[in-house]
C-alpha cells in the first residue's frame, strides 16, 4: 500500500563540530526563507525532586540577554529583520527557533550562539523571570477552567517522578532556587554537546558551514549530563480521582492510558488508533458524541509522545444534564469495538490519506521541516528518519492496531479523573 505514497527525500546533511554540537542542514531553495532551530536535550524529565520548573524557566531566561545582546533585544533583532521566533518546553526538550528572510541567516546564528555561550544568568534575571513564570502559571493554569487537569492526569498515569511532574514545575521549588542552582543547570544542559542545530531553507551550503563554525565552534563543551531513568511499571499510578475545580462551569472527565515509547510498533499502532478514535470530525467518537448524540460541549484526545513510556488521553465536557458515565461508556465501547472487530478497510484508507496530508503540509514550511528533523536528530541520533517516517507508519497493519488497542486501551489499567465544579460533587 505504501508504494503509491513515495515522496522525494528531503535533502539532509549532518556534521558535528569539535565541541560536540550536532548540526543538520536541510537545503531547499524554493523560497528565500530560512529556519533555524536549536534543540537542547533538556526537559522536565531531567529535573529532580525539589528542583522542578528549571527547563521551563530557561525558556524565559534565554531571552534575558547575553554578552552582546541586551535584555529583550533578541525579539527586536528578529522582528526588525522581518522574522518570527519563539521557544517551547516539553518533558523531552527545550527548543528555540527563528524563521527569517534567507539573507538574515547570520543574524539568527549570531543570536543563538551568543546566548549559548554567555547567557546572563544573574540574580536580577532569575528574580524577574521567576515572577514571569508565576504569572504564566496563574493565567494559564490556576485561573483557567480545567487548567490543572492535564498535570493531574499525568501524575495519575506515571509513577516515575521524571515522567509524572508538570513541565511548568513547582513555584515553591522556583522560590527555593538560588542563582548558583540555575547557573549550574545552564552549564550542564545548555552546552553545545547537549544540543542540535538545524538549518532548513535557502542557503549556500559552504557559506553556512563557515558561519556555523565561526559562531558556535569556540563555545566550550561540558561533561555529559547525568544518566536518566524514565522506566515505568506497566500499571498506572492511580486509577481514579475526583478534582473539584472552582472555575469549571460544567463537570468533565479525562481518561489516561500508559503506552509504549515513541516509534515502537505498538506506539505507532496506537497513534493511528487515536486518529480513528478522536482526530477530526470524521473520527468515531466525534461522529458518535458530537454529531450523533450531541451530548458533549467539547471532545478532546491526543497522544503524548515521549522517548520513554508515553500516554494517550481522551476526555469530554458534557452538555448540561448529560450523563458522564454514559459518555464514558460510548468511549470504552468504541475502544472495545476496535479491539474486538478491528479496523474497517475504509478507515485504513482514511488514515493513509491523513498521514500523507500531514507529511506534505510539514514539508511546505521550512520551520516545520527544521523542527521535525531536529526531533529525530535529538531523540534518535538520525535526522534522516524524517524521510522514512511516513513508510514506517504506513506499514502498520489493521491487525497491529487491533492488537495494540486490545492490549493497552481496552483494559482496566487506566486513570480516570472526574472534574466537578466546586459544591456540585
C-alpha positions, 0 to 999 in steps of 0.5 A: 500500500505504501508504494503509491505514497513515495515522496522525494527525500528531503535533502539532509546533511549532518556534521558535528563540530569539535565541541560536540554540537550536532548540526543538520542542514536541510537545503531547499531553495524554493523560497528565500526563507530560512529556519533555524532551530536549536534543540537542547536535550533538556526537559522536565524529565531531567529535573529532580525532586525539589528542583522542578520548573528549571527547563521551563524557566530557561525558556524565559531566561534565554531571552534575558540577554547575553554578552552582546545582546541586551535584555529583550533585544533578541525579539527586536533583532528578529522582528526588525529583520522581518522574522518570527521566533519563539521557544517551547518546553516539553518533558523531552526538550527545550527548543528555540527557533527563528524563521527569517528572510534567507539573507538574515541567516547570520543574524539568527546564528549570531543570536543563538550562539551568543546566548549559548555561550554567555547567557546572563544568568544573574540574580536580577534575571532569575528574580524577574523571570521567576515572577514571569513564570508565576504569572504564566502559571496563574493565567494559564493554569490556576485561573483557567477552567480545567487548567490543572487537569492535564498535570493531574492526569499525568501524575495519575498515569506515571509513577516515575517522578521524571515522567509524572511532574508538570513541565511548568514545575513547582513555584515553591521549588522556583522560590527555593532556587538560588542563582548558583542552582540555575547557573549550574543547570545552564552549564550542564544542559545548555552546552553545545554537546547537549544540543542540535542545530538545524538549518532548513531553507535557502542557503549556500551550503559552504557559506553556512558551514563557515558561519556555523563554525565561526559562531558556535565552534569556540563555545566550550563543551561540558561533561555529559549530563547525568544518566536518566531513568524514565522506566515505568511499571506497566500499571498506572499510578492511580486509577481514579480521582475526583478534582473539584475545580472552582472555575469549571462551569460544567463537570468533565472527565479525562481518561489516561492510558500508559503506552509504549515509547515513541516509534515502537510498533505498538506506539505507532499502532496506537497513534493511528488508533487515536486518529480513528478514535478522536482526530477530526470530525470524521473520527468515531467518537466525534461522529458518535458524541458530537454529531450523533448524540450531541451530548458533549460541549467539547471532545478532546484526545491526543497522544503524548509522545515521549522517548520513554513510556508515553500516554494517550488521553481522551476526555469530554465536557458534557452538555448540561444534564448529560450523563458522564458515565454514559459518555464514558461508556460510548468511549470504552465501547468504541475502544472495545469495538476496535479491539474486538472487530478491528479496523474497517478497510475504509478507515485504513484508507482514511488514515493513509490519506491523513498521514500523507496530508500531514507529511506534505503540509510539514514539508511546505514550511521550512520551520516545520521541516527544521523542527521535525528533523531536529526531533529525530536528530535529538531523540534518535541520533538520525535526522534522516528518519524524517524521510522514512517516517511516513513508510514506517507508519504506513506499514502498520497493519489493521491487525497491529492496531487491533492488537495494540488497542486490545492490549493497552486501551481496552483494559482496566489499567487506566486513570480516570479523573472526574472534574466537578465544579466546586459544591456540585460533587 
